[in-house]
Amino acid sequence: MPLEITSLDRFIEIAKRAEECRVKRVRKSNIVKIKARTKRYLYTFKTTEDKLQEVLGKISCKQVIDVDKQSKS
């Protein structure tokens, strides 16, 4: 089961050791989920579409994948 993180500062620390981060947009609302995969757990963080670029600028994942853009290709 994924663990949901509500603190941005804690999610930034987790994202530093993550192997990859995925961005998933929820279709019916303005919510975006950022998922950080570590060796042991999958962590999720919810934010709004407006704050997405700000959050992505702060995290330092090895690889950032936008799931919605990949599925349309």
C-alpha positions in Angstrom: 0.0 0.0 0.0 1.3 3.5 -0.8 1.9 5.9 2.1 0.4 9.3 1.7 2.6 12.2 2.9 0.9 15.5 3.8 4.0 17.6 4.6 5.8 19.1 1.6 9.1 19.3 3.5 8.9 15.6 4.4 8.1 14.6 0.8 11.1 16.6 -0.5 13.3 14.6 1.8 11.8 11.3 0.6 12.1 12.4 -3.0 15.9 12.8 -2.6 16.3 9.1 -2.1 13.6 8.0 -4.6 14.5 6.0 -7.7 11.8 7.8 -9.7 8.9 10.2 -9.3 5.7 10.0 -11.3 3.1 12.8 -11.9 -0.5 11.6 -12.2 -3.4 14.1 -12.8 -6.8 13.3 -11.4 -9.3 13.9 -14.2 -12.4 15.1 -12.4 -10.6 17.6 -10.1 -7.7 20.0 -10.0 -5.6 17.6 -7.9 -2.2 16.2 -9.0 -0.6 13.2 -7.3 3.2 13.0 -7.2 4.4 9.5 -6.5 7.9 8.8 -5.3 9.2 5.2 -5.5 11.9 4.2 -3.1 13.3 0.7 -2.7 10.9 -0.1 0.1 7.7 2.0 -0.3 5.7 4.1 -2.7 5.0 7.5 -1.3 2.3 9.9 -2.6 1.8 13.6 -2.2 -1.3 15.5 -3.4 -1.1 19.1 -4.6 -3.1 21.4 -6.9 -2.3 21.9 -10.6 -1.3 25.5 -9.8 1.4 24.5 -7.3 2.8 21.5 -9.4 5.7 23.4 -11.1 6.7 24.9 -7.7 6.8 21.5 -6.1 8.6 19.8 -9.0 11.2 22.6 -8.8 11.9 21.7 -5.2 12.2 17.9 -5.5 15.3 16.2 -6.8 14.3 12.8 -8.1 16.6 10.9 -10.4 13.8 10.6 -13.0 10.5 12.5 -13.3 7.8 10.8 -15.4 4.5 12.4 -16.4 2.2 9.4 -16.7 -0.6 11.3 -18.5 1.7 12.5 -21.3 3.1 9.0 -21.8 -0.2 7.3 -22.1 -1.4 9.7 -24.8 1.6 9.0 -27.0 
